[in-house]
Amino acid sequence: MNVLLSIRPVYAEAIMNESKRYEFRKSMFRSDSVKHAFVYSTSPVQKIVGAFRVGKVVCDDPRNLWRQLRESAGIEERDFFLYFRGRNEGFAIEIRSPQEFGDPVDPWELDPNFVPPQSFRYVDWTLRESWAV
């Protein structure tokens, strides 16, 4: 099983250049069988720019997440805590083997009724050779 994650362009780029090794979320997928995450870079890009293997998922208080993962967070401390403001729990998804697509994929070509997910959605897509670098 795979997911599509909506990610701001600055963070999508950081994932692809491997300066961001954890993706932080307020909520998490329920399935332990998620193997890959496709990266949908939000406006103004609005394309699927790559994918990565889902590693370990850490669930903890945001303060503890920051203490443990700040060196590989790929986000400024201020922005991290603004994102988790008012939350007692957060999730960190380990990013493994990010693969930037040579040609970003227009999601409306995959599904004419595509609606970008607020956070994530399950997809039955698999990596295609044509999506490789």
Summary of the structure (lengths in Angstrom):
residues: 133
radius of gyration: 14.3
end to end distance: 22.4
largest distance: 42.3
contacts: 372
relative contact order: 0.28
helix: 25%
strand: 38%
